[in-house]
């Protein structure tokens, strides 16, 4: 969960640990959520202050380093994670049942 980009910006992760961000399903879920809320040319947000830094939704995406993210890629990664989990669970149950007999 640390490598999802929620607690730690992806630019702050050491280079030798960046591969952990690519296998973190939390990252794809978080990035997909942020892109669905602040992406797709969303209009400017309302702000009561005179100078509001986060008035533009693109600023949120840039702050989390998700400006070049692709929503479809995040959904595909989550589907792959789900299928892999189902296959592993099925194999574990089949192995467990075979050893009980």
The first five atom37 places (N, CA, C, CB, O) and aatype in JSON, in Angstrom:
{
  "aatype": [20, 20, 20, 20, 20, 20, 20, 20, 20, 20, 20, 20, 20, 20, 20, 20, 20, 20, 20, 20, 20, 20, 20, 20, 20, 20, 20, 20, 20, 20, 20, 20, 20, 20, 20, 20, 20, 20, 20, 20, 20, 20, 20, 20, 20, 20, 20, 20, 20, 20, 20, 20, 20, 20, 20, 20, 20, 20, 20, 20, 20, 20, 20, 20, 20, 20, 20, 20, 20, 20, 20, 20, 20, 20, 20, 20, 20, 20, 20, 20, 20, 20, 20, 20, 20, 20, 20, 20, 20, 20, 20, 20, 20, 20, 20, 20, 20, 20, 20, 20, 20],
  "atom_mask": [
    [1, 1, 1, 1, 1],
    [1, 1, 1, 1, 1],
    [1, 1, 1, 1, 1],
    [1, 1, 1, 1, 1],
    [1, 1, 1, 1, 1],
    [1, 1, 1, 1, 1],
    [1, 1, 1, 1, 1],
    [1, 1, 1, 1, 1],
    [1, 1, 1, 1, 1],
    [1, 1, 1, 1, 1],
    [1, 1, 1, 1, 1],
    [1, 1, 1, 1, 1],
    [1, 1, 1, 1, 1],
    [1, 1, 1, 1, 1],
    [1, 1, 1, 1, 1],
    [1, 1, 1, 1, 1],
    [1, 1, 1, 1, 1],
    [1, 1, 1, 1, 1],
    [1, 1, 1, 1, 1],
    [1, 1, 1, 1, 1],
    [1, 1, 1, 1, 1],
    [1, 1, 1, 1, 1],
    [1, 1, 1, 1, 1],
    [1, 1, 1, 1, 1],
    [1, 1, 1, 1, 1],
    [1, 1, 1, 1, 1],
    [1, 1, 1, 1, 1],
    [1, 1, 1, 1, 1],
    [1, 1, 1, 1, 1],
    [1, 1, 1, 1, 1],
    [1, 1, 1, 1, 1],
    [1, 1, 1, 1, 1],
    [1, 1, 1, 1, 1],
    [1, 1, 1, 1, 1],
    [1, 1, 1, 1, 1],
    [1, 1, 1, 1, 1],
    [1, 1, 1, 1, 1],
    [1, 1, 1, 1, 1],
    [1, 1, 1, 1, 1],
    [1, 1, 1, 1, 1],
    [1, 1, 1, 1, 1],
    [1, 1, 1, 1, 1],
    [1, 1, 1, 1, 1],
    [1, 1, 1, 1, 1],
    [1, 1, 1, 1, 1],
    [1, 1, 1, 1, 1],
    [1, 1, 1, 1, 1],
    [1, 1, 1, 1, 1],
    [1, 1, 1, 1, 1],
    [1, 1, 1, 1, 1],
    [1, 1, 1, 1, 1],
    [1, 1, 1, 1, 1],
    [1, 1, 1, 1, 1],
    [1, 1, 1, 1, 1],
    [1, 1, 1, 1, 1],
    [1, 1, 1, 1, 1],
    [1, 1, 1, 1, 1],
    [1, 1, 1, 1, 1],
    [1, 1, 1, 1, 1],
    [1, 1, 1, 1, 1],
    [1, 1, 1, 1, 1],
    [1, 1, 1, 1, 1],
    [1, 1, 1, 1, 1],
    [1, 1, 1, 1, 1],
    [1, 1, 1, 1, 1],
    [1, 1, 1, 1, 1],
    [1, 1, 1, 1, 1],
    [1, 1, 1, 1, 1],
    [1, 1, 1, 1, 1],
    [1, 1, 1, 1, 1],
    [1, 1, 1, 1, 1],
    [1, 1, 1, 1, 1],
    [1, 1, 1, 1, 1],
    [1, 1, 1, 1, 1],
    [1, 1, 1, 1, 1],
    [1, 1, 1, 1, 1],
    [1, 1, 1, 1, 1],
    [1, 1, 1, 1, 1],
    [1, 1, 1, 1, 1],
    [1, 1, 1, 1, 1],
    [1, 1, 1, 1, 1],
    [1, 1, 1, 1, 1],
    [1, 1, 1, 1, 1],
    [1, 1, 1, 1, 1],
    [1, 1, 1, 1, 1],
    [1, 1, 1, 1, 1],
    [1, 1, 1, 1, 1],
    [1, 1, 1, 1, 1],
    [1, 1, 1, 1, 1],
    [1, 1, 1, 1, 1],
    [1, 1, 1, 1, 1],
    [1, 1, 1, 1, 1],
    [1, 1, 1, 1, 1],
    [1, 1, 1, 1, 1],
    [1, 1, 1, 1, 1],
    [1, 1, 1, 1, 1],
    [1, 1, 1, 1, 1],
    [1, 1, 1, 1, 1],
    [1, 1, 1, 1, 1],
    [1, 1, 1, 1, 1],
    [1, 1, 1, 1, 1]
  ],
  "atom_positions": [
    [[0.82, -1.18, 0.0], [0.0, 0.0, 0.0], [0.87, 1.26, 0.0], [-0.94, -0.01, 1.2], [0.45, 2.31, -0.49]],
    [[2.06, 1.16, 0.54], [2.97, 2.31, 0.57], [3.33, 2.72, -0.85], [4.24, 2.0, 1.37], [3.47, 3.91, -1.12]],
    [[3.48, 1.76, -1.75], [3.92, 2.05, -3.1], [2.76, 2.34, -4.05], [4.72, 0.9, -3.62], [2.95, 2.29, -5.27]],
    [[1.59, 2.63, -3.54], [0.44, 2.92, -4.4], [0.42, 4.37, -4.87], [-0.84, 2.61, -3.67], [-0.28, 4.68, -5.84]],
    [[1.15, 5.24, -4.23], [1.12, 6.65, -4.58], [0.23, 7.45, -3.67], [0.68, 6.81, -6.01], [0.15, 8.67, -3.81]],
    [[-0.44, 6.79, -2.75], [-1.34, 7.49, -1.82], [-0.55, 8.12, -0.68], [-2.4, 6.53, -1.27], [-0.75, 9.29, -0.36]],
    [[0.32, 7.35, -0.07], [1.12, 7.86, 1.05], [2.45, 8.46, 0.6], [1.38, 6.74, 2.03], [2.99, 9.35, 1.26]],
    [[2.95, 7.99, -0.5], [4.27, 8.37, -0.97], [4.17, 8.67, -2.46], [5.33, 7.25, -0.68], [3.71, 7.82, -3.23]],
    [[4.6, 9.86, -2.89], [4.59, 10.17, -4.31], [5.51, 9.22, -5.04], [5.01, 11.63, -4.56], [6.55, 8.82, -4.52]],
    [[5.13, 8.88, -6.24], [5.91, 7.92, -7.01], [7.29, 8.45, -7.36], [5.17, 7.54, -8.27], [8.22, 7.67, -7.56]],
    [[7.44, 9.77, -7.43], [8.76, 10.35, -7.73], [9.71, 10.22, -6.55], [8.62, 11.82, -8.13], [10.92, 10.33, -6.73]],
    [[9.2, 10.0, -5.35], [10.02, 9.88, -4.15], [10.48, 8.45, -3.87], [9.27, 10.4, -2.97], [11.28, 8.22, -2.97]],
    [[9.97, 7.5, -4.63], [10.36, 6.1, -4.44], [11.75, 5.89, -5.04], [9.31, 5.12, -5.11], [12.0, 6.3, -6.17]],
    [[12.67, 5.27, -4.3], [14.0, 5.01, -4.85], [13.92, 4.16, -6.12], [14.89, 4.3, -3.8], [13.0, 3.35, -6.28]],
    [[14.87, 4.35, -7.01], [14.84, 3.65, -8.3], [14.87, 2.14, -8.15], [16.01, 4.09, -9.15], [14.27, 1.43, -8.96]],
    [[15.55, 1.64, -7.13], [15.64, 0.2, -6.98], [14.36, -0.41, -6.41], [16.82, -0.15, -6.09], [14.24, -1.64, -6.34]],
    [[13.4, 0.43, -5.98], [12.11, -0.06, -5.47], [10.94, 0.28, -6.39], [11.85, 0.5, -4.1], [9.79, -0.01, -6.05]],
    [[11.21, 0.88, -7.54], [10.12, 1.3, -8.43], [9.32, 0.14, -8.98], [10.67, 2.11, -9.58], [8.15, 0.31, -9.34]],
    [[9.92, -1.03, -9.06], [9.19, -2.18, -9.57], [8.02, -2.54, -8.66], [10.12, -3.37, -9.74], [7.04, -3.13, -9.1]],
    [[8.12, -2.19, -7.37], [7.03, -2.47, -6.44], [5.78, -1.65, -6.76], [7.47, -2.21, -5.01], [4.66, -2.08, -6.48]],
    [[5.98, -0.47, -7.34], [4.81, 0.34, -7.72], [4.08, -0.29, -8.89], [5.23, 1.77, -8.07], [2.87, -0.12, -9.04]],
    [[4.8, -1.02, -9.74], [4.18, -1.65, -10.89], [3.38, -2.9, -10.53], [5.22, -2.0, -11.92], [2.51, -3.3, -11.3]],
    [[3.65, -3.51, -9.41], [2.92, -4.71, -9.0], [1.92, -4.43, -7.87], [3.89, -5.79, -8.57], [1.31, -5.37, -7.35]],
    [[1.76, -3.2, -7.5], [0.83, -2.84, -6.43], [-0.57, -2.6, -7.01], [1.32, -1.58, -5.68], [-0.79, -1.67, -7.78]],
    [[-1.52, -3.46, -6.62], [-2.88, -3.26, -7.13], [-3.53, -2.03, -6.5], [-3.73, -4.51, -6.87], [-4.46, -1.47, -7.07]],
    [[-3.05, -1.62, -5.32], [-3.55, -0.37, -4.73], [-3.23, 0.81, -5.63], [-2.94, -0.16, -3.33], [-4.03, 1.75, -5.74]],
    [[-2.07, 0.78, -6.28], [-1.68, 1.87, -7.17], [-2.67, 2.0, -8.32], [-0.26, 1.66, -7.71], [-3.11, 3.11, -8.64]],
    [[-3.02, 0.88, -8.94], [-3.93, 0.93, -10.08], [-5.33, 1.35, -9.65], [-3.97, -0.42, -10.77], [-6.01, 2.06, -10.39]],
    [[-5.76, 0.91, -8.48], [-7.07, 1.33, -7.98], [-7.08, 2.82, -7.65], [-7.46, 0.52, -6.74], [-8.03, 3.53, -7.99]],
    [[-6.03, 3.29, -7.0], [-5.94, 4.71, -6.64], [-5.81, 5.59, -7.88], [-4.75, 4.95, -5.7], [-6.47, 6.62, -7.98]],
    [[-4.96, 5.18, -8.81], [-4.78, 5.96, -10.03], [-6.06, 5.99, -10.85], [-3.63, 5.39, -10.86], [-6.41, 7.03, -11.41]],
    [[-6.76, 4.88, -10.94], [-8.03, 4.84, -11.66], [-9.07, 5.74, -11.02], [-8.55, 3.43, -11.74], [-9.83, 6.41, -11.72]],
    [[-9.11, 5.76, -9.7], [-10.06, 6.62, -9.0], [-9.74, 8.09, -9.23], [-10.06, 6.31, -7.49], [-10.64, 8.88, -9.52]],
    [[-8.47, 8.45, -9.12], [-8.07, 9.85, -9.32], [-8.33, 10.27, -10.75], [-6.59, 10.05, -8.96], [-8.81, 11.38, -10.99]],
    [[-8.02, 9.41, -11.71], [-8.26, 9.76, -13.11], [-9.75, 9.89, -13.41], [-7.64, 8.72, -14.03], [-10.14, 10.74, -14.21]],
    [[-10.57, 9.06, -12.8], [-12.01, 9.16, -13.06], [-12.62, 10.41, -12.45], [-12.72, 7.93, -12.52], [-13.61, 10.94, -12.96]],
    [[-12.04, 10.89, -11.36], [-12.59, 12.09, -10.71], [-12.03, 13.37, -11.32], [-12.3, 12.05, -9.21], [-12.78, 14.31, -11.58]],
    [[-10.72, 13.42, -11.55], [-10.08, 14.66, -11.98], [-9.63, 14.65, -13.44], [-8.9, 14.94, -11.11], [-9.11, 15.66, -13.91]],
    [[-9.79, 13.57, -14.15], [-9.35, 13.5, -15.53], [-10.46, 13.82, -16.51], [-8.8, 12.14, -15.83], [-11.52, 14.32, -16.13]],
    [[-10.21, 13.52, -17.78], [-11.19, 13.68, -18.85], [-11.69, 15.12, -19.01], [-12.36, 12.77, -18.61], [-12.88, 15.35, -19.16]],
    [[-10.77, 16.07, -18.97], [-11.07, 17.49, -19.2], [-12.19, 18.01, -18.31], [-11.45, 17.7, -20.65], [-13.1, 18.71, -18.77]],
    [[-12.12, 17.67, -17.06], [-13.11, 18.15, -16.1], [-13.03, 19.67, -16.02], [-12.88, 17.51, -14.7], [-11.93, 20.23, -16.08]],
    [[-14.16, 20.36, -15.88], [-14.11, 21.83, -15.77], [-13.45, 22.26, -14.47], [-15.53, 22.42, -15.87], [-13.3, 21.48, -13.53]],
    [[-13.07, 23.52, -14.43], [-12.41, 24.06, -13.25], [-13.3, 23.91, -12.02], [-12.05, 25.54, -13.46], [-14.52, 24.0, -12.1]],
    [[-12.65, 23.67, -10.88], [-13.36, 23.51, -9.62], [-13.68, 24.87, -9.02], [-12.54, 22.66, -8.64], [-12.99, 25.85, -9.28]],
    [[-14.72, 24.91, -8.22], [-15.07, 26.15, -7.54], [-14.13, 26.37, -6.37], [-16.53, 26.12, -7.07], [-13.78, 25.44, -5.65]],
    [[-13.73, 27.62, -6.19], [-12.82, 27.96, -5.11], [-13.19, 29.34, -4.59], [-11.34, 27.91, -5.57], [-13.34, 30.28, -5.37]],
    [[-13.34, 29.46, -3.28], [-13.76, 30.74, -2.69], [-12.59, 31.68, -2.44], [-14.49, 30.49, -1.39], [-12.79, 32.86, -2.15]],
    [[-11.36, 31.17, -2.55], [-10.19, 32.01, -2.32], [-9.81, 32.75, -3.6], [-9.01, 31.16, -1.81], [-10.21, 32.37, -4.7]],
    [[-9.03, 33.81, -3.44], [-8.62, 34.6, -4.6], [-7.63, 33.8, -5.46], [-7.98, 35.94, -4.14], [-7.8, 33.7, -6.68]],
    [[-6.64, 33.23, -4.83], [-5.64, 32.45, -5.55], [-5.73, 31.01, -5.07], [-4.2, 33.02, -5.34], [-5.3, 30.69, -3.96]],
    [[-6.28, 30.16, -5.89], [-6.48, 28.76, -5.51], [-5.63, 27.88, -6.42], [-7.99, 28.36, -5.6], [-5.88, 27.81, -7.62]],
    [[-4.64, 27.22, -5.85], [-3.7, 26.41, -6.63], [-4.39, 25.2, -7.26], [-2.55, 25.95, -5.75], [-4.11, 24.86, -8.41]],
    [[-5.26, 24.57, -6.53], [-5.91, 23.35, -7.0], [-7.25, 23.62, -7.67], [-6.09, 22.39, -5.86], [-8.13, 22.76, -7.64]],
    [[-7.42, 24.78, -8.26], [-8.66, 25.07, -8.97], [-8.74, 24.25, -10.26], [-8.76, 26.57, -9.29], [-9.83, 23.83, -10.66]],
    [[-7.61, 24.04, -10.89], [-7.56, 23.23, -12.1], [-7.4, 21.75, -11.73], [-6.42, 23.69, -13.02], [-6.48, 21.41, -10.99]],
    [[-8.27, 20.88, -12.23], [-8.14, 19.45, -11.92], [-6.81, 18.87, -12.39], [-9.29, 18.68, -12.55], [-6.32, 17.89, -11.81]],
    [[-6.22, 19.45, -13.42], [-4.93, 18.97, -13.91], [-3.84, 19.11, -12.85], [-4.53, 19.72, -15.17], [-2.88, 18.33, -12.85]],
    [[-3.97, 20.07, -11.95], [-2.98, 20.25, -10.88], [-2.97, 19.05, -9.94], [-3.28, 21.53, -10.1], [-1.91, 18.64, -9.46]],
    [[-4.15, 18.49, -9.67], [-4.21, 17.28, -8.84], [-3.48, 16.13, -9.53], [-5.68, 16.87, -8.56], [-2.7, 15.41, -8.9]],
    [[-3.73, 15.97, -10.81], [-3.08, 14.89, -11.55], [-1.58, 15.08, -11.61], [-3.65, 14.81, -12.96], [-0.83, 14.11, -11.52]],
    [[-1.13, 16.32, -11.76], [0.3, 16.59, -11.79], [0.93, 16.38, -10.42], [0.57, 18.02, -12.28], [2.05, 15.89, -10.32]],
    [[0.22, 16.73, -9.37], [0.75, 16.56, -8.02], [0.95, 15.1, -7.67], [-0.19, 17.2, -7.01], [1.92, 14.74, -7.01]],
    [[0.04, 14.24, -8.13], [0.16, 12.8, -7.87], [0.92, 12.08, -8.98], [-1.22, 12.18, -7.72], [1.01, 10.86, -8.96]],
    [[1.45, 12.83, -9.94], [2.17, 12.28, -11.1], [1.31, 11.3, -11.88], [3.46, 11.59, -10.65], [1.77, 10.22, -12.24]],
    [[0.07, 11.69, -12.14], [-0.85, 10.85, -12.88], [-1.39, 11.57, -14.11], [-1.98, 10.42, -11.99], [-2.4, 11.14, -14.68]],
    [[-0.75, 12.65, -14.53], [-1.24, 13.42, -15.66], [-1.19, 12.62, -16.96], [-0.42, 14.7, -15.82], [-2.01, 12.85, -17.85]],
    [[-0.26, 11.68, -17.07], [-0.17, 10.87, -18.28], [-0.73, 9.46, -18.06], [1.28, 10.78, -18.74], [-0.45, 8.56, -18.85]],
    [[-1.51, 9.28, -17.01], [-2.1, 7.97, -16.73], [-3.24, 7.66, -17.69], [-2.61, 7.92, -15.3], [-3.88, 8.56, -18.23]],
    [[-3.47, 6.38, -17.89], [-4.54, 5.91, -18.78], [-5.5, 5.07, -17.95], [-3.97, 5.08, -20.0], [-5.11, 4.08, -17.34]],
    [[-6.76, 5.48, -17.93], [-7.77, 4.81, -17.12], [-7.96, 3.36, -17.56], [-9.1, 5.56, -17.2], [-8.09, 2.47, -16.72]],
    [[-7.98, 3.12, -18.86], [-8.18, 1.76, -19.37], [-7.04, 0.84, -18.94], [-8.29, 1.78, -20.91], [-7.27, -0.34, -18.67]],
    [[-5.83, 1.35, -18.87], [-4.69, 0.56, -18.42], [-4.86, 0.17, -16.95], [-3.38, 1.35, -18.61], [-4.53, -0.95, -16.56]],
    [[-5.38, 1.09, -16.15], [-5.6, 0.79, -14.73], [-6.69, -0.28, -14.56], [-6.0, 2.06, -13.96], [-6.55, -1.18, -13.73]],
    [[-7.75, -0.18, -15.33], [-8.81, -1.18, -15.26], [-8.3, -2.54, -15.72], [-10.03, -0.76, -16.12], [-8.61, -3.57, -15.11]],
    [[-7.51, -2.56, -16.78], [-6.93, -3.81, -17.27], [-6.02, -4.44, -16.22], [-6.16, -3.57, -18.57], [-6.05, -5.65, -16.01]],
    [[-5.2, -3.63, -15.57], [-4.31, -4.15, -14.54], [-5.1, -4.74, -13.37], [-3.37, -3.04, -14.03], [-4.72, -5.78, -12.83]],
    [[-6.19, -4.1, -12.98], [-7.02, -4.63, -11.89], [-7.72, -5.93, -12.29], [-8.07, -3.59, -11.47], [-7.87, -6.84, -11.48]],
    [[-8.14, -6.02, -13.54], [-8.75, -7.26, -14.03], [-7.73, -8.39, -14.02], [-9.34, -7.08, -15.45], [-8.04, -9.51, -13.62]],
    [[-6.51, -8.1, -14.45], [-5.44, -9.11, -14.43], [-5.16, -9.55, -13.0], [-4.16, -8.56, -15.08], [-4.97, -10.74, -12.75]],
    [[-5.13, -8.6, -12.05], [-4.93, -8.95, -10.64], [-6.05, -9.86, -10.14], [-4.86, -7.67, -9.77], [-5.79, -10.84, -9.44]],
    [[-7.3, -9.54, -10.5], [-8.43, -10.35, -10.04], [-8.39, -11.75, -10.61], [-9.75, -9.67, -10.41], [-8.62, -12.73, -9.89]],
    [[-8.1, -11.87, -11.9], [-8.02, -13.19, -12.54], [-6.88, -14.0, -11.93], [-7.83, -13.05, -14.06], [-7.04, -15.19, -11.65]],
    [[-5.74, -13.37, -11.72], [-4.6, -14.07, -11.11], [-4.95, -14.55, -9.7], [-3.36, -13.16, -11.07], [-4.58, -15.65, -9.31]],
    [[-5.66, -13.72, -8.95], [-6.05, -14.13, -7.6], [-7.01, -15.32, -7.64], [-6.7, -12.95, -6.85], [-6.86, -16.25, -6.85]],
    [[-7.99, -15.29, -8.56], [-8.91, -16.41, -8.67], [-8.2, -17.7, -9.07], [-10.0, -16.09, -9.68], [-8.5, -18.77, -8.54]],
    [[-7.26, -17.6, -10.0], [-6.53, -18.78, -10.44], [-5.68, -19.34, -9.29], [-5.63, -18.46, -11.65], [-5.66, -20.55, -9.07]],
    [[-5.0, -18.47, -8.55], [-4.19, -18.93, -7.43], [-5.04, -19.55, -6.33], [-3.38, -17.78, -6.86], [-4.66, -20.56, -5.74]],
    [[-6.18, -18.95, -6.05], [-7.07, -19.51, -5.03], [-7.62, -20.86, -5.48], [-8.24, -18.53, -4.75], [-7.69, -21.8, -4.68]],
    [[-7.99, -20.97, -6.75], [-8.48, -22.24, -7.28], [-7.41, -23.32, -7.17], [-8.93, -22.08, -8.73], [-7.69, -24.44, -6.75]],
    [[-6.19, -22.98, -7.56], [-5.09, -23.96, -7.48], [-4.8, -24.36, -6.03], [-3.82, -23.38, -8.12], [-4.54, -25.53, -5.75]],
    [[-4.85, -23.4, -5.13], [-4.61, -23.71, -3.72], [-5.7, -24.61, -3.16], [-4.52, -22.42, -2.89], [-5.41, -25.56, -2.42]],
    [[-6.95, -24.34, -3.5], [-8.05, -25.2, -3.03], [-7.97, -26.59, -3.63], [-9.4, -24.56, -3.36], [-8.21, -27.59, -2.95]],
    [[-7.65, -26.67, -4.91], [-7.52, -27.97, -5.55], [-6.39, -28.79, -4.93], [-7.29, -27.8, -7.06], [-6.53, -29.99, -4.7]],
    [[-5.28, -28.12, -4.65], [-4.15, -28.79, -3.99], [-4.55, -29.25, -2.59], [-2.93, -27.84, -3.9], [-4.21, -30.36, -2.18]],
    [[-5.27, -28.43, -1.89], [-5.69, -28.76, -0.52], [-6.67, -29.94, -0.51], [-6.35, -27.54, 0.15], [-6.57, -30.83, 0.34]],
    [[-7.59, -29.95, -1.44], [-8.56, -31.05, -1.52], [-7.86, -32.35, -1.91], [-9.69, -30.71, -2.53], [-8.18, -33.41, -1.38]],
    [[-6.92, -32.26, -2.82], [-6.19, -33.46, -3.26], [-5.38, -34.06, -2.1], [-5.25, -33.11, -4.45], [-5.25, -35.29, -2.01]],
    [[-4.84, -33.23, -1.23], [-4.06, -33.73, -0.11], [-4.92, -34.27, 1.01], [-3.16, -32.65, 0.41], [-4.41, -35.01, 1.85]],
    [[-6.18, -33.94, 1.08], [-7.07, -34.45, 2.12], [-7.49, -35.88, 1.83], [-8.31, -33.56, 2.24], [-7.81, -36.62, 2.76]],
    [[-7.5, -36.28, 0.58], [-7.98, -37.62, 0.23], [-6.95, -38.66, 0.4], [-8.46, -37.65, -1.16], [-7.21, -39.84, 0.15]]
  ]
}
